[in-house]
């Protein structure tokens, strides 16, 4: 008979189990992906646990090691909740992108302190311009928007998809 996750001798598994049960699905997902990002546990290990919580089982099923931050985890969780497929850490034009929806809708997430450096900001503006000239649409959302104004992020993404900005243009 499997040992219930809340009784295992691994304190991390126990903590993750309680986080999944006691926090919102969004926040729990971010905590779990942070544990993966920090090298504390592998997604494959968590996938093999026989969770007694449907929340924990669902998080384990959708977990990846691709998010570079909690902000990215929360964004990806929200996009998937909208029913949109999202790819993470895709390289285009020599630059990593936080997320790609469809073939042409690119998303960059600017963390709390991301643009305190003017040189970094200029580099991002140049990259966005080059991508626009190649037919991509780049949307940028900052930490506050993802964390506290998700309705704006959601409306923007859904409108972009409704306009077909995620699709490659037809070839003539």
CNS distance restraints for C-alpha pairs under 8 A (distance, minus, plus):
assign (resid   2 and name CA) (resid  50 and name CA) 7.11 0.50 0.50
assign (resid   3 and name CA) (resid   7 and name CA) 6.66 0.50 0.50
assign (resid   3 and name CA) (resid   8 and name CA) 6.60 0.50 0.50
assign (resid   4 and name CA) (resid   8 and name CA) 6.81 0.50 0.50
assign (resid   4 and name CA) (resid  50 and name CA) 7.39 0.50 0.50
assign (resid   4 and name CA) (resid  51 and name CA) 7.04 0.50 0.50
assign (resid   4 and name CA) (resid  52 and name CA) 6.53 0.50 0.50
assign (resid   5 and name CA) (resid  13 and name CA) 6.75 0.50 0.50
assign (resid   5 and name CA) (resid  14 and name CA) 6.09 0.50 0.50
assign (resid   5 and name CA) (resid  17 and name CA) 6.68 0.50 0.50
assign (resid   5 and name CA) (resid  49 and name CA) 7.46 0.50 0.50
assign (resid   5 and name CA) (resid  50 and name CA) 7.24 0.50 0.50
assign (resid   5 and name CA) (resid  51 and name CA) 6.08 0.50 0.50
assign (resid   5 and name CA) (resid  52 and name CA) 6.95 0.50 0.50
assign (resid   6 and name CA) (resid  13 and name CA) 7.76 0.50 0.50
assign (resid   6 and name CA) (resid  14 and name CA) 5.09 0.50 0.50
assign (resid   6 and name CA) (resid  17 and name CA) 6.66 0.50 0.50
assign (resid   6 and name CA) (resid  18 and name CA) 7.70 0.50 0.50
assign (resid   7 and name CA) (resid  14 and name CA) 7.21 0.50 0.50
assign (resid   8 and name CA) (resid  13 and name CA) 7.44 0.50 0.50
assign (resid   8 and name CA) (resid  14 and name CA) 6.76 0.50 0.50
assign (resid  10 and name CA) (resid  14 and name CA) 6.44 0.50 0.50
assign (resid  11 and name CA) (resid  15 and name CA) 6.09 0.50 0.50
assign (resid  12 and name CA) (resid  16 and name CA) 6.12 0.50 0.50
assign (resid  13 and name CA) (resid  17 and name CA) 6.07 0.50 0.50
assign (resid  13 and name CA) (resid  46 and name CA) 7.97 0.50 0.50
assign (resid  14 and name CA) (resid  18 and name CA) 6.39 0.50 0.50
assign (resid  15 and name CA) (resid  19 and name CA) 6.09 0.50 0.50
assign (resid  16 and name CA) (resid  20 and name CA) 6.12 0.50 0.50
assign (resid  16 and name CA) (resid  28 and name CA) 7.94 0.50 0.50
assign (resid  16 and name CA) (resid  31 and name CA) 7.90 0.50 0.50
assign (resid  16 and name CA) (resid  32 and name CA) 6.62 0.50 0.50
assign (resid  16 and name CA) (resid  56 and name CA) 7.83 0.50 0.50
assign (resid  17 and name CA) (resid  21 and name CA) 6.41 0.50 0.50
assign (resid  17 and name CA) (resid  51 and name CA) 7.80 0.50 0.50
assign (resid  17 and name CA) (resid  53 and name CA) 7.68 0.50 0.50
assign (resid  17 and name CA) (resid  56 and name CA) 6.14 0.50 0.50
assign (resid  18 and name CA) (resid  22 and name CA) 5.88 0.50 0.50
assign (resid  19 and name CA) (resid  23 and name CA) 5.50 0.50 0.50
assign (resid  19 and name CA) (resid  28 and name CA) 5.69 0.50 0.50
assign (resid  19 and name CA) (resid  31 and name CA) 7.82 0.50 0.50
assign (resid  20 and name CA) (resid  24 and name CA) 7.50 0.50 0.50
assign (resid  20 and name CA) (resid  25 and name CA) 6.74 0.50 0.50
assign (resid  20 and name CA) (resid  28 and name CA) 5.24 0.50 0.50
assign (resid  20 and name CA) (resid  29 and name CA) 7.71 0.50 0.50
assign (resid  20 and name CA) (resid  53 and name CA) 7.86 0.50 0.50
assign (resid  20 and name CA) (resid  55 and name CA) 5.80 0.50 0.50
assign (resid  20 and name CA) (resid  56 and name CA) 5.18 0.50 0.50
assign (resid  20 and name CA) (resid  59 and name CA) 7.75 0.50 0.50
assign (resid  21 and name CA) (resid  53 and name CA) 7.02 0.50 0.50
assign (resid  21 and name CA) (resid  55 and name CA) 6.57 0.50 0.50
assign (resid  21 and name CA) (resid  56 and name CA) 7.15 0.50 0.50
assign (resid  23 and name CA) (resid  27 and name CA) 6.23 0.50 0.50
assign (resid  23 and name CA) (resid  28 and name CA) 5.65 0.50 0.50
assign (resid  24 and name CA) (resid  28 and name CA) 6.00 0.50 0.50
assign (resid  25 and name CA) (resid  29 and name CA) 5.97 0.50 0.50
assign (resid  25 and name CA) (resid  55 and name CA) 7.09 0.50 0.50
assign (resid  25 and name CA) (resid  59 and name CA) 7.81 0.50 0.50
assign (resid  26 and name CA) (resid  30 and name CA) 6.48 0.50 0.50
assign (resid  26 and name CA) (resid  74 and name CA) 5.98 0.50 0.50
assign (resid  26 and name CA) (resid  77 and name CA) 6.32 0.50 0.50
assign (resid  26 and name CA) (resid  78 and name CA) 7.49 0.50 0.50
assign (resid  27 and name CA) (resid  31 and name CA) 6.29 0.50 0.50
assign (resid  27 and name CA) (resid  74 and name CA) 7.09 0.50 0.50
assign (resid  28 and name CA) (resid  32 and name CA) 6.17 0.50 0.50
assign (resid  28 and name CA) (resid  59 and name CA) 7.89 0.50 0.50
assign (resid  29 and name CA) (resid  33 and name CA) 6.16 0.50 0.50
assign (resid  29 and name CA) (resid  59 and name CA) 5.99 0.50 0.50
assign (resid  29 and name CA) (resid  63 and name CA) 7.50 0.50 0.50
assign (resid  29 and name CA) (resid  73 and name CA) 6.92 0.50 0.50
assign (resid  29 and name CA) (resid  74 and name CA) 7.34 0.50 0.50
assign (resid  29 and name CA) (resid  77 and name CA) 7.41 0.50 0.50
assign (resid  30 and name CA) (resid  34 and name CA) 6.05 0.50 0.50
assign (resid  30 and name CA) (resid  70 and name CA) 5.17 0.50 0.50
assign (resid  30 and name CA) (resid  71 and name CA) 7.77 0.50 0.50
assign (resid  30 and name CA) (resid  73 and name CA) 5.13 0.50 0.50
assign (resid  30 and name CA) (resid  74 and name CA) 5.90 0.50 0.50
assign (resid  31 and name CA) (resid  35 and name CA) 6.37 0.50 0.50
assign (resid  31 and name CA) (resid  70 and name CA) 7.34 0.50 0.50
assign (resid  32 and name CA) (resid  36 and name CA) 6.49 0.50 0.50
assign (resid  32 and name CA) (resid  59 and name CA) 7.84 0.50 0.50
assign (resid  32 and name CA) (resid  63 and name CA) 7.61 0.50 0.50
assign (resid  33 and name CA) (resid  37 and name CA) 6.03 0.50 0.50
assign (resid  33 and name CA) (resid  63 and name CA) 6.50 0.50 0.50
assign (resid  33 and name CA) (resid  64 and name CA) 6.75 0.50 0.50
assign (resid  33 and name CA) (resid  65 and name CA) 6.66 0.50 0.50
assign (resid  33 and name CA) (resid  67 and name CA) 7.19 0.50 0.50
assign (resid  33 and name CA) (resid  70 and name CA) 7.43 0.50 0.50
assign (resid  33 and name CA) (resid  73 and name CA) 6.79 0.50 0.50
assign (resid  34 and name CA) (resid  38 and name CA) 6.06 0.50 0.50
assign (resid  34 and name CA) (resid  69 and name CA) 7.13 0.50 0.50
assign (resid  34 and name CA) (resid  70 and name CA) 6.48 0.50 0.50
assign (resid  35 and name CA) (resid  39 and name CA) 6.44 0.50 0.50
assign (resid  35 and name CA) (resid  40 and name CA) 5.34 0.50 0.50
assign (resid  35 and name CA) (resid  41 and name CA) 6.29 0.50 0.50
assign (resid  36 and name CA) (resid  40 and name CA) 5.80 0.50 0.50
assign (resid  36 and name CA) (resid  41 and name CA) 5.23 0.50 0.50
assign (resid  36 and name CA) (resid  42 and name CA) 5.81 0.50 0.50
assign (resid  36 and name CA) (resid  43 and name CA) 6.70 0.50 0.50
assign (resid  36 and name CA) (resid  64 and name CA) 7.75 0.50 0.50
assign (resid  36 and name CA) (resid  65 and name CA) 6.05 0.50 0.50
assign (resid  37 and name CA) (resid  65 and name CA) 5.96 0.50 0.50
assign (resid  37 and name CA) (resid  67 and name CA) 7.46 0.50 0.50
assign (resid  37 and name CA) (resid  68 and name CA) 7.16 0.50 0.50
assign (resid  41 and name CA) (resid  45 and name CA) 6.92 0.50 0.50
assign (resid  41 and name CA) (resid  46 and name CA) 7.59 0.50 0.50
assign (resid  42 and name CA) (resid  46 and name CA) 6.74 0.50 0.50
assign (resid  43 and name CA) (resid  47 and name CA) 6.16 0.50 0.50
assign (resid  43 and name CA) (resid  60 and name CA) 6.99 0.50 0.50
assign (resid  43 and name CA) (resid  63 and name CA) 6.24 0.50 0.50
assign (resid  43 and name CA) (resid  64 and name CA) 6.33 0.50 0.50
assign (resid  43 and name CA) (resid  65 and name CA) 7.29 0.50 0.50
assign (resid  44 and name CA) (resid  48 and name CA) 6.47 0.50 0.50
assign (resid  45 and name CA) (resid  49 and name CA) 6.87 0.50 0.50
assign (resid  46 and name CA) (resid  60 and name CA) 5.74 0.50 0.50
assign (resid  47 and name CA) (resid  57 and name CA) 7.60 0.50 0.50
assign (resid  47 and name CA) (resid  60 and name CA) 5.20 0.50 0.50
assign (resid  47 and name CA) (resid  61 and name CA) 6.14 0.50 0.50
assign (resid  50 and name CA) (resid  57 and name CA) 7.76 0.50 0.50
assign (resid  51 and name CA) (resid  56 and name CA) 6.22 0.50 0.50
assign (resid  51 and name CA) (resid  57 and name CA) 5.58 0.50 0.50
assign (resid  52 and name CA) (resid  56 and name CA) 7.72 0.50 0.50
assign (resid  52 and name CA) (resid  57 and name CA) 7.75 0.50 0.50
assign (resid  53 and name CA) (resid  57 and name CA) 6.27 0.50 0.50
assign (resid  54 and name CA) (resid  58 and name CA) 5.99 0.50 0.50
assign (resid  55 and name CA) (resid  59 and name CA) 6.23 0.50 0.50
assign (resid  56 and name CA) (resid  60 and name CA) 6.10 0.50 0.50
assign (resid  57 and name CA) (resid  61 and name CA) 6.20 0.50 0.50
assign (resid  58 and name CA) (resid  62 and name CA) 6.48 0.50 0.50
assign (resid  59 and name CA) (resid  63 and name CA) 5.94 0.50 0.50
assign (resid  66 and name CA) (resid  88 and name CA) 6.28 0.50 0.50
assign (resid  66 and name CA) (resid  89 and name CA) 6.63 0.50 0.50
assign (resid  67 and name CA) (resid  72 and name CA) 5.37 0.50 0.50
assign (resid  67 and name CA) (resid  73 and name CA) 5.61 0.50 0.50
assign (resid  67 and name CA) (resid  88 and name CA) 7.22 0.50 0.50
assign (resid  67 and name CA) (resid  89 and name CA) 7.79 0.50 0.50
assign (resid  67 and name CA) (resid  98 and name CA) 7.97 0.50 0.50
assign (resid  68 and name CA) (resid  72 and name CA) 6.48 0.50 0.50
assign (resid  68 and name CA) (resid  73 and name CA) 7.97 0.50 0.50
assign (resid  69 and name CA) (resid  73 and name CA) 6.50 0.50 0.50
assign (resid  70 and name CA) (resid  74 and name CA) 6.15 0.50 0.50
assign (resid  71 and name CA) (resid  75 and name CA) 6.16 0.50 0.50
assign (resid  71 and name CA) (resid 109 and name CA) 7.64 0.50 0.50
assign (resid  71 and name CA) (resid 111 and name CA) 7.11 0.50 0.50
assign (resid  71 and name CA) (resid 143 and name CA) 6.82 0.50 0.50
assign (resid  71 and name CA) (resid 146 and name CA) 7.26 0.50 0.50
assign (resid  71 and name CA) (resid 147 and name CA) 7.66 0.50 0.50
assign (resid  72 and name CA) (resid  76 and name CA) 6.05 0.50 0.50
assign (resid  72 and name CA) (resid  98 and name CA) 7.25 0.50 0.50
assign (resid  72 and name CA) (resid 109 and name CA) 7.13 0.50 0.50
assign (resid  73 and name CA) (resid  77 and name CA) 6.10 0.50 0.50
assign (resid  74 and name CA) (resid  78 and name CA) 6.20 0.50 0.50
assign (resid  74 and name CA) (resid 146 and name CA) 7.55 0.50 0.50
assign (resid  74 and name CA) (resid 147 and name CA) 7.85 0.50 0.50
assign (resid  75 and name CA) (resid  79 and name CA) 6.18 0.50 0.50
assign (resid  75 and name CA) (resid 146 and name CA) 6.46 0.50 0.50
assign (resid  76 and name CA) (resid  80 and name CA) 6.11 0.50 0.50
assign (resid  76 and name CA) (resid  86 and name CA) 7.06 0.50 0.50
assign (resid  76 and name CA) (resid  99 and name CA) 8.00 0.50 0.50
assign (resid  77 and name CA) (resid  81 and name CA) 6.22 0.50 0.50
assign (resid  78 and name CA) (resid  82 and name CA) 6.53 0.50 0.50
assign (resid  79 and name CA) (resid  83 and name CA) 6.80 0.50 0.50
assign (resid  79 and name CA) (resid  84 and name CA) 5.78 0.50 0.50
assign (resid  79 and name CA) (resid  85 and name CA) 7.49 0.50 0.50
assign (resid  79 and name CA) (resid  86 and name CA) 7.14 0.50 0.50
assign (resid  79 and name CA) (resid 154 and name CA) 7.77 0.50 0.50
assign (resid  80 and name CA) (resid  84 and name CA) 5.27 0.50 0.50
assign (resid  80 and name CA) (resid  85 and name CA) 6.29 0.50 0.50
assign (resid  80 and name CA) (resid  86 and name CA) 7.16 0.50 0.50
assign (resid  82 and name CA) (resid 154 and name CA) 7.88 0.50 0.50
assign (resid  84 and name CA) (resid 101 and name CA) 7.26 0.50 0.50
assign (resid  85 and name CA) (resid 101 and name CA) 6.25 0.50 0.50
assign (resid  85 and name CA) (resid 102 and name CA) 7.19 0.50 0.50
assign (resid  86 and name CA) (resid  99 and name CA) 6.32 0.50 0.50
assign (resid  86 and name CA) (resid 100 and name CA) 5.68 0.50 0.50
assign (resid  86 and name CA) (resid 101 and name CA) 4.91 0.50 0.50
assign (resid  86 and name CA) (resid 102 and name CA) 7.29 0.50 0.50
assign (resid  87 and name CA) (resid  99 and name CA) 5.50 0.50 0.50
assign (resid  87 and name CA) (resid 100 and name CA) 5.16 0.50 0.50
assign (resid  87 and name CA) (resid 101 and name CA) 6.57 0.50 0.50
assign (resid  88 and name CA) (resid  97 and name CA) 7.11 0.50 0.50
assign (resid  88 and name CA) (resid  98 and name CA) 5.51 0.50 0.50
assign (resid  88 and name CA) (resid  99 and name CA) 4.50 0.50 0.50
assign (resid  88 and name CA) (resid 100 and name CA) 6.44 0.50 0.50
assign (resid  89 and name CA) (resid  96 and name CA) 5.75 0.50 0.50
assign (resid  89 and name CA) (resid  97 and name CA) 5.30 0.50 0.50
assign (resid  89 and name CA) (resid  98 and name CA) 5.13 0.50 0.50
assign (resid  89 and name CA) (resid  99 and name CA) 6.27 0.50 0.50
assign (resid  90 and name CA) (resid  96 and name CA) 5.64 0.50 0.50
assign (resid  90 and name CA) (resid  97 and name CA) 5.29 0.50 0.50
assign (resid  90 and name CA) (resid  98 and name CA) 7.05 0.50 0.50
assign (resid  90 and name CA) (resid  99 and name CA) 6.92 0.50 0.50
assign (resid  90 and name CA) (resid 100 and name CA) 7.07 0.50 0.50
assign (resid  91 and name CA) (resid  95 and name CA) 5.30 0.50 0.50
assign (resid  91 and name CA) (resid  96 and name CA) 4.36 0.50 0.50
assign (resid  91 and name CA) (resid  97 and name CA) 6.01 0.50 0.50
assign (resid  92 and name CA) (resid  96 and name CA) 6.56 0.50 0.50
assign (resid  92 and name CA) (resid  97 and name CA) 7.27 0.50 0.50
assign (resid  93 and name CA) (resid 131 and name CA) 7.35 0.50 0.50
assign (resid  95 and name CA) (resid 127 and name CA) 7.71 0.50 0.50
assign (resid  97 and name CA) (resid 106 and name CA) 7.02 0.50 0.50
assign (resid  97 and name CA) (resid 107 and name CA) 6.80 0.50 0.50
assign (resid  97 and name CA) (resid 108 and name CA) 6.12 0.50 0.50
assign (resid  98 and name CA) (resid 106 and name CA) 7.91 0.50 0.50
assign (resid  98 and name CA) (resid 107 and name CA) 6.07 0.50 0.50
assign (resid  98 and name CA) (resid 108 and name CA) 5.23 0.50 0.50
assign (resid  98 and name CA) (resid 109 and name CA) 6.53 0.50 0.50
assign (resid  99 and name CA) (resid 106 and name CA) 6.00 0.50 0.50
assign (resid  99 and name CA) (resid 107 and name CA) 5.00 0.50 0.50
assign (resid  99 and name CA) (resid 108 and name CA) 6.64 0.50 0.50
assign (resid 100 and name CA) (resid 104 and name CA) 7.20 0.50 0.50
assign (resid 100 and name CA) (resid 105 and name CA) 5.73 0.50 0.50
assign (resid 100 and name CA) (resid 106 and name CA) 4.61 0.50 0.50
assign (resid 100 and name CA) (resid 107 and name CA) 6.06 0.50 0.50
assign (resid 101 and name CA) (resid 105 and name CA) 5.16 0.50 0.50
assign (resid 101 and name CA) (resid 106 and name CA) 6.42 0.50 0.50
assign (resid 101 and name CA) (resid 107 and name CA) 7.86 0.50 0.50
assign (resid 101 and name CA) (resid 166 and name CA) 6.01 0.50 0.50
assign (resid 102 and name CA) (resid 166 and name CA) 4.77 0.50 0.50
assign (resid 102 and name CA) (resid 167 and name CA) 6.05 0.50 0.50
assign (resid 103 and name CA) (resid 166 and name CA) 5.50 0.50 0.50
assign (resid 103 and name CA) (resid 167 and name CA) 5.42 0.50 0.50
assign (resid 103 and name CA) (resid 168 and name CA) 5.87 0.50 0.50
assign (resid 104 and name CA) (resid 135 and name CA) 7.32 0.50 0.50
assign (resid 104 and name CA) (resid 136 and name CA) 4.93 0.50 0.50
assign (resid 104 and name CA) (resid 137 and name CA) 6.24 0.50 0.50
assign (resid 104 and name CA) (resid 165 and name CA) 6.36 0.50 0.50
assign (resid 104 and name CA) (resid 166 and name CA) 4.53 0.50 0.50
assign (resid 104 and name CA) (resid 167 and name CA) 5.67 0.50 0.50
assign (resid 104 and name CA) (resid 168 and name CA) 6.00 0.50 0.50
assign (resid 105 and name CA) (resid 136 and name CA) 6.23 0.50 0.50
assign (resid 105 and name CA) (resid 137 and name CA) 5.14 0.50 0.50
assign (resid 105 and name CA) (resid 138 and name CA) 6.18 0.50 0.50
assign (resid 105 and name CA) (resid 139 and name CA) 7.56 0.50 0.50
assign (resid 105 and name CA) (resid 160 and name CA) 7.89 0.50 0.50
assign (resid 105 and name CA) (resid 165 and name CA) 5.89 0.50 0.50
assign (resid 105 and name CA) (resid 166 and name CA) 4.40 0.50 0.50
assign (resid 105 and name CA) (resid 167 and name CA) 7.61 0.50 0.50
assign (resid 106 and name CA) (resid 136 and name CA) 6.96 0.50 0.50
assign (resid 106 and name CA) (resid 137 and name CA) 5.93 0.50 0.50
assign (resid 106 and name CA) (resid 138 and name CA) 4.59 0.50 0.50
assign (resid 106 and name CA) (resid 139 and name CA) 6.15 0.50 0.50
assign (resid 107 and name CA) (resid 138 and name CA) 5.63 0.50 0.50
assign (resid 107 and name CA) (resid 139 and name CA) 4.89 0.50 0.50
assign (resid 107 and name CA) (resid 140 and name CA) 5.79 0.50 0.50
assign (resid 107 and name CA) (resid 141 and name CA) 7.62 0.50 0.50
assign (resid 108 and name CA) (resid 138 and name CA) 7.19 0.50 0.50
assign (resid 108 and name CA) (resid 139 and name CA) 6.33 0.50 0.50
assign (resid 108 and name CA) (resid 140 and name CA) 4.84 0.50 0.50
assign (resid 108 and name CA) (resid 141 and name CA) 6.56 0.50 0.50
assign (resid 109 and name CA) (resid 140 and name CA) 5.77 0.50 0.50
assign (resid 109 and name CA) (resid 141 and name CA) 5.13 0.50 0.50
assign (resid 109 and name CA) (resid 142 and name CA) 5.67 0.50 0.50
assign (resid 109 and name CA) (resid 143 and name CA) 7.21 0.50 0.50
assign (resid 110 and name CA) (resid 114 and name CA) 5.47 0.50 0.50
assign (resid 110 and name CA) (resid 115 and name CA) 7.28 0.50 0.50
assign (resid 110 and name CA) (resid 140 and name CA) 7.05 0.50 0.50
assign (resid 110 and name CA) (resid 141 and name CA) 6.19 0.50 0.50
assign (resid 110 and name CA) (resid 142 and name CA) 4.59 0.50 0.50
assign (resid 110 and name CA) (resid 143 and name CA) 6.15 0.50 0.50
assign (resid 111 and name CA) (resid 142 and name CA) 5.94 0.50 0.50
assign (resid 111 and name CA) (resid 143 and name CA) 4.95 0.50 0.50
assign (resid 112 and name CA) (resid 142 and name CA) 7.14 0.50 0.50
assign (resid 112 and name CA) (resid 143 and name CA) 5.39 0.50 0.50
assign (resid 112 and name CA) (resid 144 and name CA) 7.68 0.50 0.50
assign (resid 114 and name CA) (resid 120 and name CA) 8.00 0.50 0.50
assign (resid 115 and name CA) (resid 120 and name CA) 6.45 0.50 0.50
assign (resid 115 and name CA) (resid 121 and name CA) 5.49 0.50 0.50
assign (resid 116 and name CA) (resid 121 and name CA) 7.94 0.50 0.50
assign (resid 117 and name CA) (resid 121 and name CA) 6.48 0.50 0.50
assign (resid 118 and name CA) (resid 122 and name CA) 6.18 0.50 0.50
assign (resid 119 and name CA) (resid 123 and name CA) 6.25 0.50 0.50
assign (resid 120 and name CA) (resid 124 and name CA) 6.32 0.50 0.50
assign (resid 121 and name CA) (resid 125 and name CA) 6.28 0.50 0.50
assign (resid 122 and name CA) (resid 126 and name CA) 6.21 0.50 0.50
assign (resid 123 and name CA) (resid 127 and name CA) 6.24 0.50 0.50
assign (resid 124 and name CA) (resid 128 and name CA) 6.11 0.50 0.50
assign (resid 125 and name CA) (resid 129 and name CA) 6.24 0.50 0.50
assign (resid 126 and name CA) (resid 130 and name CA) 6.27 0.50 0.50
assign (resid 127 and name CA) (resid 131 and name CA) 6.17 0.50 0.50
assign (resid 128 and name CA) (resid 132 and name CA) 6.15 0.50 0.50
assign (resid 128 and name CA) (resid 138 and name CA) 6.39 0.50 0.50
assign (resid 129 and name CA) (resid 133 and name CA) 6.34 0.50 0.50
assign (resid 130 and name CA) (resid 134 and name CA) 6.46 0.50 0.50
assign (resid 131 and name CA) (resid 135 and name CA) 6.53 0.50 0.50
assign (resid 131 and name CA) (resid 136 and name CA) 5.37 0.50 0.50
assign (resid 131 and name CA) (resid 137 and name CA) 7.31 0.50 0.50
assign (resid 131 and name CA) (resid 138 and name CA) 7.49 0.50 0.50
assign (resid 132 and name CA) (resid 136 and name CA) 4.93 0.50 0.50
assign (resid 132 and name CA) (resid 137 and name CA) 5.93 0.50 0.50
assign (resid 132 and name CA) (resid 138 and name CA) 7.30 0.50 0.50
assign (resid 136 and name CA) (resid 165 and name CA) 7.96 0.50 0.50
assign (resid 137 and name CA) (resid 165 and name CA) 6.67 0.50 0.50
assign (resid 137 and name CA) (resid 166 and name CA) 7.88 0.50 0.50
assign (resid 141 and name CA) (resid 145 and name CA) 6.15 0.50 0.50
assign (resid 141 and name CA) (resid 146 and name CA) 6.73 0.50 0.50
assign (resid 141 and name CA) (resid 153 and name CA) 7.36 0.50 0.50
assign (resid 142 and name CA) (resid 146 and name CA) 6.46 0.50 0.50
assign (resid 143 and name CA) (resid 147 and name CA) 6.06 0.50 0.50
assign (resid 144 and name CA) (resid 148 and name CA) 5.49 0.50 0.50
assign (resid 144 and name CA) (resid 149 and name CA) 6.74 0.50 0.50
assign (resid 145 and name CA) (resid 149 and name CA) 4.45 0.50 0.50
assign (resid 145 and name CA) (resid 150 and name CA) 6.02 0.50 0.50
assign (resid 145 and name CA) (resid 152 and name CA) 7.21 0.50 0.50
assign (resid 145 and name CA) (resid 153 and name CA) 6.71 0.50 0.50
assign (resid 146 and name CA) (resid 150 and name CA) 5.27 0.50 0.50
assign (resid 146 and name CA) (resid 153 and name CA) 6.68 0.50 0.50
assign (resid 149 and name CA) (resid 153 and name CA) 6.84 0.50 0.50
assign (resid 150 and name CA) (resid 154 and name CA) 5.95 0.50 0.50
assign (resid 151 and name CA) (resid 155 and name CA) 6.10 0.50 0.50
assign (resid 152 and name CA) (resid 156 and name CA) 6.07 0.50 0.50
assign (resid 153 and name CA) (resid 157 and name CA) 6.15 0.50 0.50
assign (resid 154 and name CA) (resid 158 and name CA) 6.07 0.50 0.50
assign (resid 155 and name CA) (resid 159 and name CA) 5.97 0.50 0.50
assign (resid 156 and name CA) (resid 160 and name CA) 6.11 0.50 0.50
assign (resid 157 and name CA) (resid 161 and name CA) 6.22 0.50 0.50
assign (resid 158 and name CA) (resid 162 and name CA) 6.01 0.50 0.50
assign (resid 159 and name CA) (resid 163 and name CA) 6.14 0.50 0.50
assign (resid 160 and name CA) (resid 164 and name CA) 6.41 0.50 0.50
assign (resid 160 and name CA) (resid 165 and name CA) 5.42 0.50 0.50
assign (resid 160 and name CA) (resid 166 and name CA) 7.16 0.50 0.50
assign (resid 161 and name CA) (resid 165 and name CA) 5.68 0.50 0.50
assign (resid 161 and name CA) (resid 166 and name CA) 5.76 0.50 0.50
